[in-house]
Amino acid sequence: MSDNTNSNKNDEIDSARKANLNDRRMFLKLGGAGIAALALGSANQATAFSNPAATNRQQQTTINLGSGDIGIMNFAYLLEQLEANFYTRVVANNFYAGATAEERQILTDLRDHEIIHREFFKAILGANGIPQLPAFDFSLVDFNSRDSVLTTSQNLEDTGVSAYNGAGQAIVSPEILALAGKIVSVEGRHAAAIRDLRIPRNGFFAPHPDDFALDPLTVLAIASPFIPRTVTVNASGLPRIIVV
């Protein structure tokens, strides 16, 4: 590869990194400005949660998601933490054996998107937010296996779309609902990209004309294998949703 080609490639990578940073700043600025006051004003709807301040890692911690729109945002925040942590692990592991340049780029982009989503919810929830977990349980994932990584990615993305579709029915604030719609559309693109990597160039990228909706308790049950055993998630304050 020529020096000019290498230089152009490096320029493209630098430009992409700068664009991701600018996207993150803009997303936090526009989203946070619109609903930060609403989140603070709704603090009385959120149930207090325990703070995992203990240094003993084996001590059980209970995280209460809260209720109302705050509870739903905490529910989404937990899922975004999970996805961000997963893709961070994938990239830190140098992906998997035989990963193509396209796969590396897509998985890196997904990591960056999910980190932005995670930090967005952290910012707008502020003191009403649940703690950010340092790690999740990925003992069932073989990070050196393409099939294991992409299958887990597909399951996480599909579940994330279904979670937003289900919880969206209970969101009261129009501002929060609009932001959830913006995020779920990106999650849908993630799901399509991963599906196309697994089984390329056919209807697998979108096998149904509409996506499923799942209620929060079902979503948390699906996500439970990834939640550390020392953490208990209390979702009793979330609304009961009859999905359609």
C-alpha positions as CSV (number, residue, x, y, z in Angstrom):
1,M,0.0,0.0,0.0
2,S,1.4,3.4,-1.0
3,D,2.2,6.2,1.5
4,N,-0.5,8.3,-0.1
5,T,-3.1,5.5,0.4
6,N,-2.0,5.1,4.0
7,S,-2.2,8.9,4.5
8,N,-5.7,9.1,3.1
9,K,-6.8,6.1,5.2
10,N,-5.5,7.8,8.4
11,D,-7.2,11.0,7.4
12,E,-10.5,9.1,7.0
13,I,-10.1,7.5,10.4
14,D,-9.3,10.9,12.1
15,S,-12.3,12.5,10.4
16,A,-14.5,9.7,11.6
17,R,-13.3,10.1,15.1
18,K,-13.9,13.8,15.1
19,A,-17.3,13.3,13.7
20,N,-18.2,10.8,16.4
21,L,-17.0,13.3,19.1
22,N,-19.0,16.1,17.6
23,D,-22.1,13.8,17.3
24,R,-21.7,13.0,21.0
25,R,-21.5,16.6,22.0
26,M,-24.4,17.6,19.9
27,F,-26.6,14.8,21.0
28,L,-25.9,15.5,24.7
29,K,-26.4,19.3,24.1
30,L,-29.7,19.1,22.2
31,G,-31.2,16.2,24.2
32,G,-30.1,17.2,27.6
33,A,-31.2,20.8,27.2
34,G,-34.7,19.9,26.3
35,I,-35.5,17.4,29.2
36,A,-33.0,17.9,32.0
37,A,-35.4,20.2,33.8
38,L,-38.2,17.7,33.2
39,A,-36.0,14.9,34.7
40,L,-35.3,17.0,37.8
41,G,-38.9,18.0,38.1
42,S,-40.0,14.4,38.1
43,A,-37.7,13.4,40.9
44,N,-40.6,12.8,43.2
45,Q,-41.7,10.0,40.9
46,A,-38.5,8.1,41.2
47,T,-38.0,5.6,44.0
48,A,-34.6,5.8,45.8
49,F,-32.1,3.1,45.0
50,S,-29.3,1.7,47.0
51,N,-25.8,3.0,46.2
52,P,-23.2,0.3,45.8
53,A,-20.5,2.1,47.8
54,A,-19.3,-1.0,49.5
55,T,-15.9,-2.2,48.4
56,N,-16.8,-5.9,48.9
57,R,-17.6,-7.0,45.4
58,Q,-19.6,-10.0,46.7
59,Q,-22.0,-7.8,48.6
60,Q,-25.4,-7.8,47.0
61,T,-26.6,-4.5,45.5
62,T,-30.2,-3.7,44.7
63,I,-30.9,-1.2,42.0
64,N,-34.3,0.3,41.9
65,L,-35.3,1.7,38.5
66,G,-38.0,3.9,39.9
67,S,-41.3,4.8,38.4
68,G,-42.9,6.9,35.7
69,D,-40.8,8.4,32.9
70,I,-37.8,8.3,35.2
71,G,-38.2,4.6,35.7
72,I,-38.5,4.0,31.9
73,M,-35.4,6.1,31.3
74,N,-33.4,4.1,33.9
75,F,-34.6,1.0,32.3
76,A,-33.3,2.2,28.9
77,Y,-30.1,3.4,30.7
78,L,-29.4,-0.1,32.0
79,L,-29.8,-1.6,28.6
80,E,-27.5,1.0,27.0
81,Q,-25.0,0.2,29.7
82,L,-25.2,-3.5,28.8
83,E,-24.7,-2.8,25.1
84,A,-21.9,-0.3,25.6
85,N,-20.1,-2.7,27.9
86,F,-20.5,-5.6,25.4
87,Y,-19.1,-3.7,22.4
88,T,-16.3,-2.2,24.5
89,R,-15.3,-5.8,25.4
90,V,-15.5,-6.9,21.7
91,V,-13.2,-4.1,20.5
92,A,-10.8,-4.4,23.5
93,N,-10.4,-8.1,22.7
94,N,-9.2,-7.1,19.2
95,F,-12.5,-8.4,17.8
96,Y,-12.3,-12.1,16.9
97,A,-10.2,-14.4,14.7
98,G,-10.7,-13.6,11.0
99,A,-12.7,-10.3,11.6
100,T,-12.8,-8.4,8.4
101,A,-12.2,-4.6,8.1
102,E,-15.9,-4.1,7.5
103,E,-16.8,-6.1,10.6
104,R,-14.2,-4.2,12.7
105,Q,-15.6,-0.8,11.5
106,I,-19.2,-1.8,12.2
107,L,-18.5,-3.1,15.6
108,T,-16.4,-0.1,16.5
109,D,-19.2,2.2,15.3
110,L,-21.7,0.3,17.4
111,R,-19.5,0.7,20.4
112,D,-19.3,4.4,19.9
113,H,-23.0,4.8,19.4
114,E,-23.9,2.8,22.5
115,I,-21.4,4.8,24.6
116,I,-23.1,8.0,23.4
117,H,-26.5,6.6,24.3
118,R,-25.3,5.5,27.7
119,E,-23.7,8.8,28.5
120,F,-26.8,10.6,27.2
121,F,-29.1,8.9,29.7
122,K,-26.5,9.3,32.5
123,A,-26.4,13.1,31.8
124,I,-30.2,13.7,31.6
125,L,-31.0,11.5,34.6
126,G,-28.4,13.0,36.8
127,A,-29.1,12.3,40.5
128,N,-32.2,10.3,39.5
129,G,-30.1,7.8,37.5
130,I,-29.2,4.3,38.6
131,P,-25.5,3.6,39.2
132,Q,-23.4,2.7,36.2
133,L,-22.3,-0.9,36.6
134,P,-18.5,-1.4,36.1
135,A,-19.0,-4.7,34.3
136,F,-21.6,-7.2,33.1
137,D,-21.5,-11.0,33.1
138,F,-20.4,-12.2,29.6
139,S,-19.3,-15.7,30.7
140,L,-21.6,-17.2,28.1
141,V,-20.0,-15.3,25.3
142,D,-16.8,-16.5,23.5
143,F,-15.2,-13.3,22.4
144,N,-12.8,-15.2,20.2
145,S,-15.7,-16.6,18.2
146,R,-17.3,-14.7,15.3
147,D,-20.6,-16.7,15.7
148,S,-20.8,-16.1,19.4
149,V,-20.0,-12.4,19.2
150,L,-22.4,-11.7,16.3
151,T,-25.2,-13.9,17.7
152,T,-25.0,-12.1,21.0
153,S,-24.9,-8.7,19.2
154,Q,-28.0,-9.6,17.2
155,N,-29.8,-10.7,20.3
156,L,-28.9,-7.5,22.2
157,E,-29.9,-5.3,19.4
158,D,-33.2,-7.1,18.6
159,T,-34.1,-7.0,22.3
160,G,-33.2,-3.3,22.6
161,V,-35.5,-2.4,19.7
162,S,-38.3,-4.5,21.3
163,A,-37.7,-2.8,24.6
164,Y,-38.1,0.7,23.3
165,N,-41.1,-0.3,21.2
166,G,-42.8,-1.7,24.4
167,A,-41.8,0.9,26.9
168,G,-42.6,3.7,24.5
169,Q,-46.3,3.1,25.1
170,A,-46.0,4.2,28.7
171,I,-43.9,7.3,28.3
172,V,-45.9,10.4,29.3
173,S,-43.5,13.2,28.3
174,P,-43.6,14.1,24.5
175,E,-40.0,15.2,24.7
176,I,-38.8,11.9,26.1
177,L,-40.9,9.9,23.7
178,A,-39.4,11.8,20.8
179,L,-35.9,11.1,22.0
180,A,-36.7,7.4,22.5
181,G,-37.9,7.3,18.9
182,K,-34.6,8.8,17.7
183,I,-32.6,6.2,19.7
184,V,-34.7,3.2,18.7
185,S,-34.4,4.1,15.0
186,V,-30.6,3.9,15.4
187,E,-30.9,0.6,17.3
188,G,-32.9,-0.8,14.4
189,R,-30.1,0.1,12.0
190,H,-27.7,-1.7,14.3
191,A,-29.8,-4.8,14.3
192,A,-30.1,-4.7,10.5
193,A,-26.3,-4.2,10.1
194,I,-25.5,-7.2,12.4
195,R,-28.0,-9.4,10.7
196,D,-26.6,-8.6,7.3
197,L,-23.1,-9.5,8.5
198,R,-24.4,-12.9,9.7
199,I,-26.5,-13.7,6.6
200,P,-25.7,-11.2,4.0
201,R,-27.7,-9.8,1.1
202,N,-31.1,-11.4,1.8
203,G,-34.3,-10.7,3.8
204,F,-32.6,-11.6,7.1
205,F,-31.7,-8.0,7.7
206,A,-35.5,-7.3,8.3
207,P,-37.4,-10.6,8.4
208,H,-40.7,-8.9,9.4
209,P,-42.6,-5.9,8.2
210,D,-42.7,-4.5,11.8
211,D,-40.7,-5.1,14.9
212,F,-41.8,-6.8,18.0
213,A,-42.6,-5.0,21.2
214,L,-41.7,-6.4,24.6
215,D,-42.8,-5.3,28.1
216,P,-39.9,-4.3,30.5
217,L,-40.2,-7.3,32.7
218,T,-39.8,-9.7,29.7
219,V,-36.8,-7.6,28.5
220,L,-35.2,-7.8,31.9
221,A,-35.7,-11.5,32.0
222,I,-33.9,-11.9,28.7
223,A,-31.1,-9.6,29.9
224,S,-30.8,-11.3,33.3
225,P,-27.9,-13.7,32.3
226,F,-25.8,-10.7,31.6
227,I,-26.5,-9.0,35.0
228,P,-23.9,-9.7,37.6
229,R,-25.1,-12.1,40.3
230,T,-24.3,-9.5,42.9
231,V,-26.8,-7.1,41.4
232,T,-30.6,-7.3,41.9
233,V,-32.7,-5.1,39.6
234,N,-36.0,-3.9,41.2
235,A,-38.4,-3.1,38.4
236,S,-41.5,-3.1,40.5
237,G,-42.2,0.6,39.9
238,L,-42.3,0.3,36.1
239,P,-45.7,0.4,34.4
240,R,-47.3,-2.8,33.4
241,I,-47.5,-2.7,29.6
242,I,-49.7,-4.8,27.4
243,V,-47.7,-4.9,24.2
244,V,-49.5,-4.7,20.8
